[in-house]
Amino acid sequence: MKQISFIHAADLHLDSPMVGLKHLPANILSRVRESTFAALEKLTAAAIDHTVDFVILAGDLYDGEDRSLRAQSRFRNQMQKLLQNNIPVYVIHGNHDHLNGSWVHLDMPENVHVFGSNLEMKRLNTKRGETVHLYGFSYQQRHVLDKRIEDYQKIDPADFHIGILHGNEGGGTDHDNYAPFSIKDLHEKQFDYWALGHIHKRSILSESPLIIYPGNTQGRNKKELGIKGCYHVTLNEIETKKEFVATSDVVWDEISIDTATANNFQEIFHLCQQTIERLRKAGVGTLLTLNLKNVQLDNFQEQKLLDAELLDLLLDYEKDEDSFVWIVDINIQNKQLLDRKLLMNEADFYTELFETIDDFQNLEAAVAPLYEHQLGRRYLESLSESEQKELIEKAEKLLIGLLYQ
């Protein structure tokens, strides 16, 4: 029976700068900045352990169009390991690492096959004699807005046909709408598998044929929550099997704790400790956003301790943990301070303040200096409506907390 096995990964974003994390301890910051490379090493190990026929990397191998020498060198070293195990690698470049960037070029091993800017078909004959046709293209420039799916045409004869595409399905708003397509478009091509990239959230769009976004291999910020990885896929004439392979070395997570039943600082502290231990993952670091809800401490001194010292106490033993759970953001929602009606009854000032906040419509102008800055333009993404709302809500909570004290 004809059968092939391969690894499908995308959006490695090697050498991502992990901006906004300089406050981390030096050893944890170093681990976070190495995490994209650690994920690549796990991907390579999985390909070798599963003795796959080939590896597909569906775009955005590098985080920027300059393709740092460090990223290229580390990538090349892993590709040489695959070469030593006779595993070919099929690569397309996406919007982040498009072909029109400017970089110092390092040659890749002979097992790495890169698709050009025009749709190509590359033929593979496996060691067992199966014939595989792989179809794909690399972005010539950052913005590819055309429906390039129309260029994909099945070329027979072959035992298996696999499409590789870095693009956006259905015009979603979470990512830029590059190389748009629909699931119907992909079904009409009658390929055996679609290896997608660009969307960082893992998603299976279709079971027959399998159409998969594997997500990125390593989360880079608090919007990219959970374990990240790639897929080990097996195709034969009867069935298709898929197995998710975790590659994250550092995981972003967010959790809320309802503290309504806690009567003092010690009980809230204990709830937080229990949660941290529950989230700890062997051999994997965790960067945690912690939300404490319904906090109501009648003792003013304990409330001050909660605001000033809780975070330091929780982090006290995490610095030297290999499986650390490091809190990067803590939000303490005091039940009393969240009650607008209660505050407005205390003073007319709060009524005017909340009206001003509700009427505020100029957030973009307020943050414009960040986006106009030379580094800001390079690393900051535009804020979605939900992110703008979240930012205003956080500002309100911070302001009310400071005023109430």
Number of C-alpha atoms within 10 A of each C-alpha: 6 13 19 21 21 22 28 29 29 30 29 27 25 28 22 21 16 17 11 9 14 11 9 15 13 11 10 23 15 12 16 26 19 18 26 29 25 20 25 26 19 20 26 19 16 19 22 19 9 12 16 21 24 21 22 23 25 30 29 27 27 25 20 22 20 16 23 17 14 11 18 19 14 15 18 17 14 18 23 17 16 23 16 10 14 16 22 22 21 20 24 28 31 31 25 23 25 26 19 13 14 12 13 9 11 11 9 16 17 11 17 20 15 18 21 16 17 13 16 18 20 13 13 17 13 17 9 10 12 16 19 19 21 25 26 28 26 27 25 18 17 17 15 20 13 12 15 19 19 12 13 19 16 17 11 9 10 15 17 21 22 19 25 25 28 30 28 23 19 11 15 11 9 11 13 17 19 22 22 21 20 14 12 8 14 19 17 9 15 14 22 19 24 23 25 29 30 27 21 22 17 19 13 11 16 14 12 12 16 19 21 22 27 27 25 29 31 33 30 21 15 16 12 17 18 17 22 25 27 30 25 20 18 17 18 15 12 8 10 18 13 17 11 15 20 17 27 26 26 30 25 25 22 19 12 14 16 14 21 14 11 17 14 17 18 13 13 21 17 13 15 21 13 10 14 19 11 9 16 15 15 9 12 17 24 25 21 22 17 22 17 19 17 19 25 18 20 10 11 10 10 15 18 14 12 20 13 11 12 18 19 10 13 17 14 10 12 17 16 11 13 14 18 25 26 26 21 19 13 16 15 17 19 18 14 14 17 17 10 13 12 12 18 15 11 11 10 10 11 18 15 12 14 15 10 11 13 10 9 10 10 8 13 12 10 9 10 11 12 13 17 11 11 10 10 13 13 11 14 12 9 10 12 11 9 8 11 14 13 12 13 15 13 13 13 16 17 15 11 16 16 9 9 9 7
